[in-house]
Amino acid sequence: MKKREEQKTRTNNGITLIALVITIIVLLILAGVTIVTLTGENGILTKTTEAKEKTGEANAEEQVKIAVAGSIGTDGKIDNEELEKNLNQIENISGVPSPITDASYPITVTVDGYQVTINKDGSVTVGDNAGGGDTGETVVDGVKIPEGFYHVEGTTVTGGLVISDEKDDDLSNLKGGNQYVWIPVDGILGEEGKTVQNAVEGEIILGRYVFDSNGDIDTTLTPTTLGGELKTSSTISYNYTESSTGNGNTVAKDIEGFIQSVRQNGGYYIARFEASQNTETNKAESKYDKTVWNSINQPNAAIACQDLYAGVNSDLINSYAWDTAILFIQKYGQSNYSRQDGNSINSSLQNTGKSGDVQLNVYDMAGNCYEWTTETSSRSSYPCVDRGGGYNTSIYYTSYRYGYSTSGSFTNFSFRPLLYL
């Protein structure tokens, strides 16, 4: 009898263990199902997070839209001063430019951690569409950074915003990337009421300018609209144009495309340094402490500046870009830079960026080498126009214009590229 009881006990114990194992397995299955239900791709927690994100984005977008709507004047355009005030009334907002100008657009702000972009036409985008969307572009301080380029940390629009084609490059150019500086533009001369007087009063207006001996805009000689002829003196017989084919010199590959880009994007980029030579591609570089690419004529300088990158336009700097860059420097940097004498800065040829002539992160417009442009002189034997000052003469200065032959190539002549979106 005792043996039967022991056997029964062992049998009962066995059944209990099996039941326990089965129970644990069932619980694990239920736990797994519960976890998936909560955290899976279509789980409750995931859907809750997505809903929260969408609600946050929608709230941020709505607040910015209200600020924009309250900033539109009777003319249907955004009042920049009013927009800045309205945006700053939004709680937990950052990234509002000050002051907001036409060159600030598109403006990307952050509200409660969500990026919202305000376009010049008043439209507002949020999330994945903010800051360049699927174009591969990002936006920093209202400036589009082209695909393949990176913002150099610590640089701002009013101090000279720098980009590089090498990630994590810095102002010392330690990564050795090609660097360019953004030139912001407030408007186009002759468009939407923008006049020479606007430029005189401090707005950065895209145009071609003549500067007097004090470094101020000469309103009697400066053209009132884009295009046409420019004379640097009422007594000279020749003139300068930006769209003439001249006599063998190279003109801008697409001057209208450049102007349209500035109109849409509120500015353009110029090389931070005078050109150095990439011996593998025979194209222009913009790098610090390199041998200046001199002894090159204007047509070859233009070739060296074209087709530098895929997805962004490049060309030899034109007269609009040169003169408007002077306005930018004179507004935020040296007030009479148009009359800066390069010879007074340095009396011998230096490597790129080493002459000591620097304004708002732009080097050597006043000195080191004279620089070829796409502008054309009406003097048939001297159609190629150079700009800027040089290290070995006090005759030339930053805004100076002069013409040379298409074969002219001198040790004190160089050039610089520009980029536009």
Beta strands, then each sheet from edge to edge (+ up, - down):
strand 1: 93-94
strand 2: 107-111
strand 3: 114-118
strand 4: 124-126
strand 5: 138-140
strand 6: 143-145
strand 7: 150-151
strand 8: 162-164
strand 9: 179-184
strand 10: 187-188
strand 11: 205-206
strand 12: 240-241
strand 13: 267-271
strand 14: 276-278
strand 15: 283-285
strand 16: 313-316
strand 17: 358-359
strand 18: 362-363
strand 19: 370-377
strand 20: 384-387
strand 21: 401-404
strand 22: 413-414
strand 23: 417-420
sheet 1: 1+ 2- 3+ 4-
sheet 2: 5+ 6-
sheet 3: 7+ 8- 9+ 13- 23+ 16-
sheet 4: 10+ 11+
sheet 5: 12+ 19- 20+ 21-
sheet 6: 12+ 19- 22-
sheet 7: 14+ 15-
sheet 8: 17+ 18-
end
